[in-house]
Amino acid sequence: MTQLECCVIIPTYNNSKTLKKVLDGVCTYTSDILVINDGSTDNTSKILADYPSVEQIHLEENKGKGNALKIGFKKAVEQGYQFALTIDSDGQHFPEDIPIFINALKEESSKKVLLIGARNMGHSSVPKKSSFGNKFSNFWFWFETGKWLKDTQCGYRLYPLFALKDLKFYTPKFEFEIEVIVRAAWHGINVKNIPVQVSYDESERVSHFRPLVDFTRISILNTWLVILAIFYIKPRDLLRKLRKKGFRRFLYEDFLHNQDSARKKGLSIALGVFIGLSPLWGFQTLIVIFLAILFKLNKVIAFAFSNISLPPFIPFVLYASSKVGQFILGQQYSYTMEEITTDFEVLKHLKAYIVGSLVLSTTSAIVIGLLGYIFLSIFERKRIAVNNG
């Protein structure tokens, strides 16, 4: 731990029954310990007085675990630590697992990694509400980052302080532990699980998680993170990949050589085209990514083809949709391109536009998706033949 410049941070709030046991266990492995007493009103201060060699920060008011961790991170960075291992003071984590984190970190070629303990959530001692909450959190982390973890709520973690110190975090309570791993993943930090032990001794353990209030706060946070992921992070990552590789290389590596089948790619193209041409202005990115995830299609391809309705093409999409709708409904209107681009005259005849756009989007999706499937199938066969031959 000394070589890796790693300390242990223990946030605590009214856990006097278990705090001494946790501290004694951690002291077996390191003397680089920082305890954040988050406004405890029990005899936590008296217990900590017996550990004068342990650095302590005593907060006058309880402001939440996230706030305590952020204060601990800041202090650790000031003291020159590169990593911080956090362990809860309620006794559910085993200090004996500290070497597991350190050994795992030593094995990583890149130290830009955030390790999260993976508890056995199927164990009979684990409360059902904790198991459900963890599954809920795992799903949204996957949706927001594209990475699946077994446990996203465990507080037993090893944080790369050097990689996190310049990031901004906004949440003060339990939801911070969700925010920090999502933002870490968005900024290129590898977030991984490692197996750890867990104990839920209800005779000693005191949980300060308030199911209704804290679950609501976590839900609000996830809503905001999903919006950010869909409208900023995923488009940003796609554009970065395009800039880095160039269009031809991106097309060849991420589109043609993607391991998905031609059928899956063709369906992804069809979905992107359908949503891009549908009358869903303002929600196209959200809907196409949601549906691609729901139907397990290729998100990159679906998103790319949904941009068939980029701003320069919108007047032509409106015009074509209106003309198709007029033909189907037996109506006849005429517009100049100026009326379409400035007054959006097309939208005054909304019924014709909606009918036309739905028909146009469906037809285009089938045709372009089918052509894409045929082309990709031929390419796939040639690639297999080359690899085998």
N, C-alpha and C positions, 0 to 999 in steps of 0.2 A: 504493500500500500504506500509505503514511503517512496519507493522508486517511481511509482505511478502518480505521485503527488495527489493522493486520494484521502479525503476525510470522511467521517460519518456524521450525518446531520440527523438529529432526533427531534422532530416537532412533538410537543406534548401539551395536552390540555386535560386536566383532571383525571389522570391515569395513575394515581398514587399507588394503587394495588399492584400494578405490574411494572412501574417505571424502574424500580431498583433492580429487579431481575433482568430487565433489558439492558440497563447500564452495565451491570456486572458482566453480562455476557459479551457486550461489545468491547469492554475494557480488556478482555482476554486477547483480543486481536489487534487493537490499536489504541494509542493514546490521543490520536488526532480526532477528537470528538467535539461536536458543537451541539448543544441542547438549546432549543428555542422554547421557552416556557410561555405559551400563548395565553397569558392572563388567567392561569389556573387559580381556582378559589379553594382547593383542598390543601393538603399538606405537601404539595409538590415542591414548594420552595424549601421546606425543611429537609426533604430527601436530598435535594440537589446540594444543600449546604454540606453534606457529607462527602461531596466530590469536588474539592477545591481545585484539583488539577484539570477538571473538565471545564472547557470554556462554555459560558452560559450567557444567554440573552434573555432577560425577563421583560416581557411586554405587559404593560399595565392593564390592557384591555384585550379580550379575546376577539380577534378579527378574522379568524378562519385559518385553516391549514394552508391554503394557497399563499396567503399573506406571510405566514410563518416561514414557509419554504423559500419564498422570494427573498426574505430578509436573511435567511441562512445562506442562500446562494451568493448573495451580494457580499456577505462577510467572508465567506470562503474564498471568493475571487480576490478580495482585498488582501487576504493572507497568502495568496499565491498558489492555491490548490487548483488543479486542472480537472479533477473529478470529485464528485460527492456521492456517497452511497447513503440513501435515506431509508430509515427503518422506523416503523410505527412503534409507539410506546405502549400499545394496548396488549402486547404479549402474543399477538397472532403470528409474528415473524420470529424465526430462529436465528440468533446471532451466529450459530454454527454454519449457516449458509453463506456467510461473508466470503470465505475462500472460493466459493462457487462463482461469485461475481468477479472476483479478482482474477481467477484463472481464466474465466471466459474472456475478460478484457485483454489479458495477455495474449490470448490466441488470435485476437482480431488484428488483421494486417493494417486496417485503418482504425484509428482510435476514435473516429467521429461516429460513435455508436452510443445509443441509449438502451440500456438493458433493463427489462422489466421482469420481475419474478412471475412465474406462471404457477399458480396454485392448482391443486387438484380440486376443482369446483364440484366434482361429482362425489366427493367424500361425504359420508353421512353427517359429519359435524358441521358442514357448511350450510348456513341458513338458506332457504329457498329464495328469499328476496335478494340475497347477495348473488346467487347463481343467475337469477333472471336479470338483475341489473348488469352483471358482467356480460351476458350474451347481448343485451341491448347495446351496451357500450362498444363491444367488439364489432357489431354490425355497422354502426355509424363511423367508427374509425376506418373500417374497410371502405365504406362509401366515400369518405372524405379524402382518403390517401391511396386507395387501391391496394393496400397491404392488409393481410389477414393475420391477426394475433389471437392466441388462445386466451390471454388475460390482459386487459387494458386498464384494470382498476386497482391492481395490486400496488400498494404504496412502497413496497420493497424494491428499490430501483437504484441503478447507478447512472448518474447524469454526467455527460461531458460538459463541464462548466465552460471550458474554453470555446465550445461551439455554440453555447446558449447565451453567453453573456451580452451579446449585442442584439438579441431578439427582444421584442416587447410582448409582455403578457398583461392581460387586463382583468382576469378573474381572481377573487380573493379567497374562495372557500374550496370545498371538495372538487368543484368542477375544474380547478386549475390543473389537476393531474390529467384531465382529458385534453385541455387546451395545450399544455406543454408538449405532449407527445405528437399531437396533430401538427402544430407549428414546427416542431423539430423535423418531422417527416417531410413537410413542405419545403424545408430549407436544406434538404439533402443529408440529414442525419439518419443513419440506419437505426431503426427501432426494432428490437428483437426481444423475444421471450427466452428465459432460462428457467428450468424447473426449480421450485423451492418448496419447502415444507410449510404447512399452515396449521394453526391451532385456534379453535374457537371455543375457549373455556368460558362459558357464560357466567361462571361463578366469580371470575376475576376480571374478565374483559368488559370495558365500558366503551360503547360506541356512541359517537356524537353525530352520526349520520341521521338526519331527519328525513324519512322517506318522502313525504309530500313536498316539503320546501326544497330540499336538495335535489330531488329527482326533477322538479320543475326547473330549477336553475340549470341543471345539466341538459335538459331538453331544449331550453332557450339557447344555450351555448351551441348545441349541436345544430339547431336550426340556422344559426348565424354562420357556423363553419361550413355547412352544406351550401349555403348561398355563396360564400366566398369561394368554395371549391369549384362550383359549377360555373360561376361567372368570371372568376379571375384565375384561380390556380391551374385548373385543367387547360383552359385556353393558353395561359402563360407557358405552361410546360410544353404544349404542342408547338407554339411559336418558337420557343427556345430550341426545341429539337430540330425544327425546320431551318432556323438560322445556323445552327451548329453543323448540320449535315448537308444543307442545301437541298433543293427540291428533288433533284434526281436521286441523290443518295437516300433521302428520306423515303421517297416512293419505292425504291428498290429494296431497302432493308426493312422498313417498318410496314410497308403495304404488301409488296409482292412476296417478300421472304418471311413475313410473319407466319408463325407456326399454325395459325388458325386455318381451318379447311376452306376451300373455295366456296362451299355452301354458306359457311358462317360469314365470310367476307361479303358474299353477294347479298345476303340478308341485311348485313350492316350498312351496305351501300343503299339498299332499298329503303331502310329506315331513315337514314340521313336525308335522302332526297325527299321522302314523303313529308317529314317534319319541316324541312327547309322550305317547301312550297306550300305548306298548309297555312291557313289564316290564323296563325298562333303567334303573332308578332309580340316580341318582348319575353316570350316563354320558350322559345325554340331550343335554346341551349339547355335549359333546365329539363325540358321534356325529353330531348333526344338522349341525354346522358342517363337520365332516370330509366328510360325504356331499354337502353342498351345494357344497363346493369341488370334490370329486371329479367330480360330475356337472354342474358348471358351472351351478348353479342360484342363485337369489337368496338370499344368506346371511341378509340382514335379515328377509325374509319367512319363511323356513324357521325361523329362530330364534324369531321372534315367535309363530308358531303352535305351536311345540313347547312353549310355556308354557301350553298348554291344561291341563297337569297341575301348575299352581302349587299350593302347599300347601293353600289353602282348598278346592280342587277334588279333592284326592287321595282323600278318603273316597268321593266319588261315583264317581270313576273305578274305585276298587277294587270298590265295590258292583256297578256295571254290568258290569265284567269278570267278576266271580264269577257273576253271574246268567246271563250269556251262556254261560259255560263249563259251568255246571250244566245249562242247557238242551241244549247240544250233547251232553254226556256222559250225559244222562238221570239226573242226580243232583238232590238237593233238600236245601238247607241254609237256615236262616233266621238272620239277624243283626239286631241292633238297631244304630242309628247309634252308640251308645256303645261297643259291642263293636268296631265298625270303627275308630273314632277313637282308642280307648285301648289295646285289646288286639290290634288288627289281626287279629281272629279269621279274617278272610277268608283270610289267608296260611297258615293251618293246612291248608287244602284247596288246596295249591299247584297241583296239576294242573288243577283247574277254573279257577283264576285265570289261569294262563298261557295255556291254550287260549282262554279267553274274551277275555283282553286282546289276543291276536294277532288274533283274529277281529274284535273291536271296533275295534282300531286300523286294520286293513286296510279294513274296511267304511267307517269314518268318514273315512279318508284319501281313498278313492275318491269318496264322496258330497260331502264338503266341498270337495275339490280340484276336482271337476267343477262344482259350483255356483259356486265362485270363478272358474273358467275362463269359464263362461257369462256371469256378471256382468261380468267384466273385458273379455270380448270385446265385449259390448254397449257398455260405456263407451268402449272403444278406437275402435269404429266411430263413435260420436257425436263423439268428440274429433277424429277425422280429418275428419269431415264439417264440423265447425265451422271447423277450420283451413283447409279447402279452399273454404269457402263464404262 
